[in-house]
Amino acid sequence: MRILSYSLAVLSVVKGFTFSPSPRLSSFRLSSSLSDECGLDMLNPCGPDMSGNKAKGGGAPVMNEVFELFDPEEDAKLQGTGDLRARLELGAKFNLASGLNSYYEFNRSPSPPADVLLSPCQDFLEHLDSNGTSDPPLNTLKNKKPGLATVLGVGKLITNEAPGDIRHVVLSIPEGFHYTEGQSLSVIPPGVDAKGKKHQPRLYSIASTRYGDTYDGKSVSLCVRRAEFYDEEGKEVEEKKGVCSGFLCDLKPGEEVQIAGPVGKTMTLPKENLPTTPLIMIGTGTGVAPFRSFAHRLFVENTVASHMYKAKALLYLGVPVTGGLLYKSEFDHMERESGGRFEAKYAISREMQNKDGGRMYVQDLIKEDGEKLFNMIEDNAVIYFCGLKGMMPGVLEAFEGICEEKGLVFKEKMEEWKKMGKWHVEVY
């Protein structure tokens, strides 16, 4: 049976920002079957009791306003059908066939063949890379002429037991600012440096798809670690404090942020043959950001890209403790719902051991699966690295060992993979 995807136009059901005394009234809802266990509750991230938060690392932001996110399964309508009222009243029970006659009459097209399964999908930003050859949007906003984004919400992603402070920041973006999965944007923090000059822009990988966590194409999400440094006595070194990361982590709804971009083509999804291209994603900490956007695009959103993607995606993520696993509830959902096509593996360094008895890092997972990954890349898979550059020596060593066993020179093989668009690295 053939599958034909029709478009869903976003309907902005404006409920606005409303006050509520309830501590868990609203949370991010990424699909009708996904419940938020930890991390994307804008009122109380990671559970209702945040009273025990460390002094360092912050706590739950005080949020007296909530917003509800667009769910295309319930709030959208078929383009051109005129079935807005029925779509809103019936939600997911809406009978797609009821709107087809008016759709085809509107477009003066014949009725669909009997063997075609009609499926609604969201498509109004697919043109950003639809022809398979064009570059993604680049530098719509310049660093010297940034645009203003408005904060929708900031939520803590990790538990109190995890070290540091990592936040999910959702911004309403300026009109006309668009991006694709795997790109980054610049944030220009307010104020001046010690020399009285404006702060330099800081780049952050985008953690949402082109439609944003609000699904309306008007937002962008970032995964931000607060940069903190302490001396041997445990005192914070003020001059090393992250100016931009601290600014982003402390934002309140309604505040404004200067942004520029988007930038980057290195980490974008394959332009050709994406539906049949396996993805290998290797990251540490906030390096998971672009991989979250990939996974949402291919396994959560109701888009043509998601409908068509039939390959497998592997995620390898390294963190220090279980409470530091980022977006785990989302990845768990994808594993359950993907029919085995999405798989996440974690290296929890302070809680797991590698085969030699040492701490388990993400590079150890790669060594364990190295032969399989090598063969996947040799076939038609694409591999991505994002996160701390400290993971790369171990990863490269693993692939080098496999190449030696096969009588190959790894440097030559890696260059070959790069030329073929199979090897993508963005580390810091």
Backbone torsions as a table, in degrees:
resi	resn	phi	psi	omega
1	MET	NA	133.7	178.4
2	ARG	-82.7	151.6	178.2
3	ILE	-114.9	126.1	178.9
4	LEU	-117.3	120.4	-175.7
5	SER	-97.0	120.9	174.2
6	TYR	-95.6	162.4	-171.9
7	SER	-87.9	148.9	170.4
8	LEU	-112.9	119.2	175.2
9	ALA	-83.0	137.5	-179.8
10	VAL	-68.2	131.3	174.3
11	LEU	-109.2	116.3	179.9
12	SER	-85.5	96.2	176.4
13	VAL	-82.2	100.1	-170.2
14	VAL	-80.0	107.2	175.5
15	LYS	-105.4	-10.2	174.2
16	GLY	69.4	-169.3	176.5
17	PHE	-97.8	118.9	-176.4
18	THR	-122.0	142.3	-179.7
19	PHE	-79.5	141.3	175.2
20	SER	-149.6	136.2	178.8
21	PRO	-81.6	-11.0	-177.4
22	SER	-68.1	132.6	-176.4
23	PRO	-73.9	-18.5	-179.0
24	ARG	-135.6	45.4	-176.9
25	LEU	-72.0	-41.0	-172.9
26	SER	-130.9	141.2	175.6
27	SER	-145.7	164.0	178.0
28	PHE	-64.1	130.3	177.8
29	ARG	-121.0	105.8	-170.9
30	LEU	-90.3	-20.2	169.6
31	SER	-159.0	164.3	-174.3
32	SER	-64.0	-19.1	-177.8
33	SER	-107.4	7.1	-176.6
34	LEU	-105.7	116.4	175.3
35	SER	-96.6	145.7	-175.8
36	ASP	-91.1	112.8	-178.6
37	GLU	-89.0	-33.6	-176.6
38	CYS	-165.7	129.9	166.1
39	GLY	114.1	-29.1	-176.0
40	LEU	-121.7	22.4	171.1
41	ASP	-86.2	112.9	-173.4
42	MET	-71.3	-17.4	179.3
43	LEU	-92.7	-45.2	-178.1
44	ASN	-138.3	75.7	179.6
45	PRO	-60.4	139.1	176.2
46	CYS	65.6	36.9	171.9
47	GLY	107.6	161.1	-173.5
48	PRO	-75.9	-24.2	-175.0
49	ASP	-102.8	103.3	179.8
50	MET	-110.7	14.7	-174.2
51	SER	-67.7	-21.7	-176.9
52	GLY	-93.3	14.7	-178.6
53	ASN	-58.9	146.2	176.4
54	LYS	-65.8	153.9	175.5
55	ALA	-63.4	-41.5	175.7
56	LYS	-89.0	144.6	179.5
57	GLY	96.7	-5.2	173.1
58	GLY	76.0	-167.0	179.2
59	GLY	-152.8	-165.9	179.2
60	ALA	-68.6	134.9	177.8
61	PRO	-67.3	145.7	176.8
62	VAL	-78.6	114.7	-174.8
63	MET	-129.3	107.1	-179.9
64	ASN	-93.1	0.5	179.6
65	GLU	-126.6	144.9	-179.6
66	VAL	-128.2	158.9	174.4
67	PHE	-136.9	148.7	179.4
68	GLU	-104.1	142.0	-174.9
69	LEU	-93.0	150.4	179.2
70	PHE	-68.3	129.5	176.2
71	ASP	-118.2	107.9	-174.3
72	PRO	-63.8	-20.8	178.8
73	GLU	-72.5	-20.7	-175.2
74	GLU	-119.9	-31.7	-169.8
75	ASP	-110.0	0.9	-175.6
76	ALA	-96.8	174.3	176.2
77	LYS	-140.0	154.3	177.1
78	LEU	-68.7	136.8	179.5
79	GLN	-63.3	131.1	172.0
80	GLY	78.6	-3.1	-175.6
81	THR	-82.8	-27.3	-176.3
82	GLY	77.1	11.0	-177.4
83	ASP	-95.0	37.1	-177.0
84	LEU	-58.9	-49.2	-176.0
85	ARG	-62.2	-46.4	-180.0
86	ALA	-63.5	-39.3	-178.8
87	ARG	-63.3	-41.5	-179.2
88	LEU	-70.5	-40.3	-176.9
89	GLU	-72.7	-38.6	-174.6
90	LEU	-94.7	-19.2	179.2
91	GLY	56.9	-128.6	-176.5
92	ALA	-66.8	-17.4	179.5
93	LYS	-84.1	-1.6	-178.7
94	PHE	-57.8	130.0	180.0
95	ASN	-83.3	110.3	-175.9
96	LEU	-59.9	-33.5	-176.6
97	ALA	-62.8	-25.5	-177.4
98	SER	-64.4	-23.9	-177.8
99	GLY	-102.3	-1.7	-173.2
100	LEU	-70.7	-39.4	-178.0
101	ASN	-59.7	-47.3	179.9
102	SER	-67.1	-31.9	178.8
103	TYR	-63.9	-49.0	-177.6
104	TYR	-71.4	-34.9	176.7
105	GLU	-63.1	-40.1	-179.9
106	PHE	-63.3	-38.0	-177.3
107	ASN	-96.8	0.3	179.8
108	ARG	53.1	44.1	179.5
109	SER	-113.2	156.0	178.3
110	PRO	-71.1	165.6	176.9
111	SER	-65.7	151.9	-178.6
112	PRO	-69.3	150.9	176.6
113	PRO	-59.9	157.4	-175.6
114	ALA	-65.3	-25.2	-176.5
115	ASP	-92.6	13.4	-179.5
116	VAL	-99.7	127.7	175.5
117	LEU	-95.0	117.4	-179.2
118	LEU	-82.0	133.3	-179.8
119	SER	-139.8	129.3	-179.7
120	PRO	-75.3	149.2	176.2
121	CYS	-154.5	158.4	179.1
122	GLN	-91.4	132.0	-173.8
123	ASP	-142.0	5.1	-167.8
124	PHE	-71.7	-6.6	174.2
125	LEU	-119.2	12.7	179.8
126	GLU	-68.7	-22.1	-179.2
127	HIS	-65.4	-15.1	-177.4
128	LEU	-61.0	-27.9	177.1
129	ASP	-148.3	29.5	-171.2
130	SER	-70.2	-27.5	-175.5
131	ASN	-85.0	-2.5	174.4
132	GLY	77.2	-2.4	-177.8
133	THR	-125.6	-25.7	-175.4
134	SER	-75.4	154.3	176.1
135	ASP	-74.9	156.6	175.0
136	PRO	-69.4	169.2	177.0
137	PRO	-56.8	137.9	-178.2
138	LEU	-135.6	128.9	172.1
139	ASN	51.5	45.0	173.0
140	THR	-58.7	-39.3	175.1
141	LEU	-115.6	129.8	-178.9
142	LYS	-88.1	155.2	178.0
143	ASN	-60.7	-32.9	179.8
144	LYS	-81.1	-17.5	177.1
145	LYS	-134.0	68.0	-176.9
146	PRO	-71.5	167.6	174.9
147	GLY	-108.1	167.6	-179.8
148	LEU	-102.6	124.5	172.6
149	ALA	-105.7	149.1	-178.8
150	THR	-110.8	135.8	-177.7
151	VAL	-72.5	125.6	173.4
152	LEU	-94.6	-36.5	-180.0
153	GLY	-175.1	155.8	176.3
154	VAL	-136.7	126.5	-179.0
155	GLY	-132.1	144.0	178.6
156	LYS	-78.0	135.0	-173.8
157	LEU	-96.8	-19.0	-174.1
158	ILE	-117.4	161.9	-178.0
159	THR	-80.5	173.0	-179.7
160	ASN	-65.5	-26.2	-178.1
161	GLU	-77.5	-20.5	-178.6
162	ALA	-78.8	144.4	-179.7
163	PRO	-71.6	147.4	174.4
164	GLY	80.3	-161.3	-175.8
165	ASP	-146.8	117.6	179.1
166	ILE	-124.4	129.6	-174.7
167	ARG	-122.5	148.1	170.9
168	HIS	-99.2	118.5	-174.6
169	VAL	-113.6	122.4	179.5
170	VAL	-109.8	124.3	-177.3
171	LEU	-120.3	139.5	169.4
172	SER	-82.8	121.8	-170.7
173	ILE	-93.8	158.3	-179.9
174	PRO	-62.7	154.0	177.6
175	GLU	-57.6	131.5	177.9
176	GLY	88.3	-4.9	178.8
177	PHE	-88.0	115.1	179.9
178	HIS	-131.2	160.6	-177.3
179	TYR	-153.9	168.4	173.8
180	THR	-122.0	169.2	-176.3
181	GLU	-62.6	135.0	179.2
182	GLY	96.5	-4.9	178.7
183	GLN	-88.5	174.4	178.9
184	SER	-128.0	165.4	172.2
185	LEU	-134.2	160.2	178.3
186	SER	-97.1	141.6	171.9
187	VAL	-117.6	129.2	177.9
188	ILE	-105.3	105.2	-178.5
189	PRO	-67.9	150.7	-179.6
190	PRO	-72.4	165.5	176.2
191	GLY	89.2	-169.8	-178.3
192	VAL	-130.5	162.0	179.3
193	ASP	-86.1	-171.7	-176.8
194	ALA	-63.2	-21.6	179.5
195	LYS	-94.3	5.8	178.4
196	GLY	80.5	10.5	178.8
197	LYS	-97.9	155.3	177.4
198	LYS	-60.8	145.4	178.6
199	HIS	-64.1	145.9	176.7
200	GLN	-73.9	150.5	177.8
201	PRO	-63.4	147.0	175.1
202	ARG	-115.9	135.3	-179.5
203	LEU	-89.7	138.9	176.2
204	TYR	-133.8	132.6	176.0
205	SER	-67.6	140.1	-179.2
206	ILE	-81.5	133.0	-175.1
207	ALA	-102.9	4.3	-178.7
208	SER	-121.5	165.0	174.9
209	THR	-77.9	176.5	-180.0
210	ARG	-59.5	-22.5	178.7
211	TYR	-87.8	-9.4	179.1
212	GLY	74.0	169.4	176.9
213	ASP	-69.5	-14.0	177.0
214	THR	-91.6	-5.0	175.9
215	TYR	63.2	11.6	-178.7
216	ASP	-109.4	4.9	-180.0
217	GLY	72.6	14.2	-175.8
218	LYS	-120.5	18.2	179.7
219	SER	-142.2	163.9	175.4
220	VAL	-141.6	147.2	-179.8
221	SER	-121.8	142.5	178.8
222	LEU	-123.1	151.1	174.5
223	CYS	-113.5	111.9	-167.7
224	VAL	-122.8	126.6	172.2
225	ARG	-97.3	129.0	175.5
226	ARG	-68.7	122.0	180.0
227	ALA	-80.3	114.4	-179.5
228	GLU	-132.4	142.1	178.9
229	PHE	-132.2	140.8	-177.0
230	TYR	-129.0	146.6	178.8
231	ASP	-84.0	-175.3	-176.4
232	GLU	-63.7	-22.6	179.9
233	GLU	-91.2	2.7	177.9
234	GLY	86.0	9.3	179.5
235	LYS	-91.1	140.1	-179.2
236	GLU	-69.0	134.6	178.0
237	VAL	-88.6	104.5	-170.7
238	GLU	-60.5	-41.0	-174.9
239	GLU	-70.9	-13.1	178.3
240	LYS	-102.2	3.6	-179.8
241	LYS	-65.2	139.0	-179.8
242	GLY	-69.7	112.0	-177.4
243	VAL	-64.7	-50.0	-175.1
244	CYS	-77.9	-41.5	-179.3
245	SER	-64.2	-40.4	177.0
246	GLY	-64.8	-39.5	177.6
247	PHE	-59.9	-46.4	-178.3
248	LEU	-67.6	-42.3	-178.4
249	CYS	-65.9	-26.8	-176.7
250	ASP	-95.9	4.5	-177.2
251	LEU	-64.6	151.4	176.8
252	LYS	-118.5	151.6	177.8
253	PRO	-53.8	136.0	179.3
254	GLY	96.6	-18.9	178.6
255	GLU	-74.3	159.3	-175.1
256	GLU	-109.3	150.0	-178.1
257	VAL	-134.0	134.3	175.5
258	GLN	-82.9	126.0	179.7
259	ILE	-129.9	158.2	175.9
260	ALA	-143.8	166.8	-178.7
261	GLY	116.7	-153.4	-2.5
262	PRO	-75.2	165.7	178.6
263	VAL	-134.0	160.8	171.6
264	GLY	101.4	133.9	172.6
265	LYS	-127.3	-9.1	-174.3
266	THR	-63.4	-40.0	-171.1
267	MET	-102.3	12.3	-178.9
268	THR	-75.8	160.5	179.9
269	LEU	-68.0	157.0	-179.8
270	PRO	-55.6	139.8	179.3
271	LYS	-78.9	-30.6	-176.4
272	GLU	-116.8	142.8	173.0
273	ASN	58.8	30.0	179.9
274	LEU	-56.1	-42.9	-176.8
275	PRO	-56.1	-26.3	-177.5
276	THR	-114.3	14.2	-177.8
277	THR	-102.1	112.9	175.8
278	PRO	-65.7	146.7	179.9
279	LEU	-116.7	135.7	173.7
280	ILE	-117.5	118.4	-174.7
281	MET	-119.7	120.7	-176.2
282	ILE	-123.7	122.8	-176.7
283	GLY	-152.2	166.8	173.9
284	THR	-129.5	140.8	174.5
285	GLY	52.3	-130.7	-177.4
286	THR	-69.5	-5.0	172.6
287	GLY	-64.0	-7.3	177.0
288	VAL	-72.5	-13.9	-172.5
289	ALA	-51.1	-56.5	-179.0
290	PRO	-64.2	-28.6	-178.8
291	PHE	-72.8	-31.0	173.0
292	ARG	-62.8	-41.7	179.8
293	SER	-65.4	-41.1	176.9
294	PHE	-59.2	-50.3	-173.9
295	ALA	-64.9	-39.7	177.6
296	HIS	-65.8	-39.2	-179.7
297	ARG	-63.1	-41.3	-171.8
298	LEU	-95.4	-20.7	-173.7
299	PHE	-127.2	-6.7	-177.4
300	VAL	-120.7	-51.5	-174.2
301	GLU	-68.3	153.9	178.6
302	ASN	-96.1	77.4	-177.1
303	THR	-128.9	167.3	175.5
304	VAL	-59.4	-40.9	180.0
305	ALA	-57.9	-42.9	179.3
306	SER	-68.7	-41.8	179.7
307	HIS	-61.9	-37.5	-173.0
308	MET	-85.7	-22.5	-173.5
309	TYR	-71.9	119.6	-177.0
310	LYS	-122.7	0.6	-178.7
311	ALA	-85.2	-172.8	-178.6
312	LYS	-111.1	145.7	177.4
313	ALA	-123.0	129.2	179.1
314	LEU	-113.2	130.6	177.2
315	LEU	-116.1	127.5	173.9
316	TYR	-117.4	119.1	-175.7
317	LEU	-129.2	131.9	178.4
318	GLY	-109.5	131.5	177.2
319	VAL	-142.9	163.6	-178.1
320	PRO	-76.9	-40.2	-177.4
321	VAL	-137.8	163.1	-178.2
322	THR	-57.5	-39.6	-179.5
323	GLY	-66.0	-8.2	179.0
324	GLY	-99.7	6.4	178.1
325	LEU	-69.5	119.4	-174.2
326	LEU	-89.5	130.5	176.2
327	TYR	60.1	28.2	-175.1
328	LYS	-62.6	-39.7	-179.2
329	SER	-61.6	-34.2	177.5
330	GLU	-68.6	-45.8	179.9
331	PHE	-66.9	-34.8	175.5
332	ASP	-60.0	-43.1	178.9
333	HIS	-60.9	-44.2	-178.8
334	MET	-64.3	-39.0	177.6
335	GLU	-62.6	-41.3	-179.5
336	ARG	-67.0	-39.0	-170.4
337	GLU	-95.7	-9.1	-172.3
338	SER	-89.4	-4.4	-178.3
339	GLY	66.6	33.4	177.9
340	GLY	87.3	3.6	-177.7
341	ARG	-87.7	-12.4	174.3
342	PHE	-122.4	132.2	-178.9
343	GLU	-139.0	131.8	178.7
344	ALA	-117.2	132.5	175.6
345	LYS	-123.3	140.1	-175.0
346	TYR	-121.3	140.6	171.4
347	ALA	-111.8	108.8	-177.4
348	ILE	-105.6	96.3	-163.4
349	SER	-60.2	-36.5	-176.1
350	ARG	-88.5	-1.4	-176.6
351	GLU	-126.7	-12.1	-177.0
352	MET	-123.8	153.2	178.4
353	GLN	-116.4	145.3	173.2
354	ASN	-82.1	-179.4	-174.3
355	LYS	-66.5	-17.2	178.5
356	ASP	-93.6	1.6	178.7
357	GLY	91.6	-1.7	178.1
358	GLY	-89.4	-177.9	178.6
359	ARG	-65.1	144.5	-179.5
360	MET	-88.3	118.5	175.7
361	TYR	-115.5	167.7	-174.9
362	VAL	-61.3	-31.5	178.8
363	GLN	-65.5	-26.6	176.6
364	ASP	-68.5	-36.8	175.6
365	LEU	-63.5	-38.3	-179.9
366	ILE	-67.1	-38.0	177.0
367	LYS	-62.2	-40.9	-179.8
368	GLU	-64.0	-39.8	-176.8
369	ASP	-102.7	13.2	-172.0
370	GLY	-55.3	-45.7	-178.5
371	GLU	-61.0	-45.1	179.9
372	LYS	-63.2	-44.7	-178.2
373	LEU	-65.8	-40.5	178.1
374	PHE	-58.0	-47.0	-178.9
375	ASN	-66.0	-35.2	177.9
376	MET	-63.9	-43.6	-179.7
377	ILE	-67.3	-40.3	177.9
378	GLU	-60.9	-31.9	178.2
379	ASP	-75.9	-89.7	-179.4
380	ASN	-147.5	15.1	-179.4
381	ALA	-79.1	159.0	175.5
382	VAL	-120.8	138.2	-177.4
383	ILE	-116.9	140.1	-179.0
384	TYR	-127.3	141.8	174.6
385	PHE	-124.9	132.6	176.4
386	CYS	-150.9	131.0	-179.8
387	GLY	139.5	-150.9	-177.7
388	LEU	-69.5	134.2	-177.8
389	LYS	-66.9	-15.3	179.3
390	GLY	-63.4	-17.9	179.8
391	MET	-78.7	-21.7	-170.1
392	MET	-67.3	-41.5	-179.8
393	PRO	-55.8	-43.8	179.7
394	GLY	-65.8	-38.5	178.8
395	VAL	-65.3	-46.9	-179.9
396	LEU	-63.0	-37.4	178.8
397	GLU	-62.3	-40.5	-179.9
398	ALA	-62.6	-46.9	-179.9
399	PHE	-68.6	-33.6	178.6
400	GLU	-63.7	-41.0	178.8
401	GLY	-63.1	-40.1	179.1
402	ILE	-65.0	-41.5	179.5
403	CYS	-64.1	-40.2	179.2
404	GLU	-61.3	-40.9	178.7
405	GLU	-63.1	-28.6	-178.8
406	LYS	-95.6	4.3	-179.7
407	GLY	72.7	27.9	-178.9
408	LEU	-113.1	157.5	175.3
409	VAL	-98.9	117.9	-172.5
410	PHE	-61.7	-41.9	-179.4
411	LYS	-57.5	-39.8	178.2
412	GLU	-68.3	-40.9	179.3
413	LYS	-65.9	-40.3	179.3
414	MET	-64.0	-41.6	177.4
415	GLU	-63.3	-36.6	177.1
416	GLU	-63.2	-45.4	179.4
417	TRP	-62.8	-39.6	179.2
418	LYS	-61.5	-45.7	-179.1
419	LYS	-63.8	-29.2	-179.9
420	MET	-87.3	0.4	-179.8
421	GLY	74.4	26.5	-177.4
422	LYS	-103.1	-6.6	-171.8
423	TRP	-128.8	114.7	-175.4
424	HIS	-130.4	125.0	-176.2
425	VAL	-128.7	131.1	173.0
426	GLU	-142.9	92.5	-176.1
427	VAL	-122.7	163.4	-176.6
428	TYR	-146.5	NA	NA
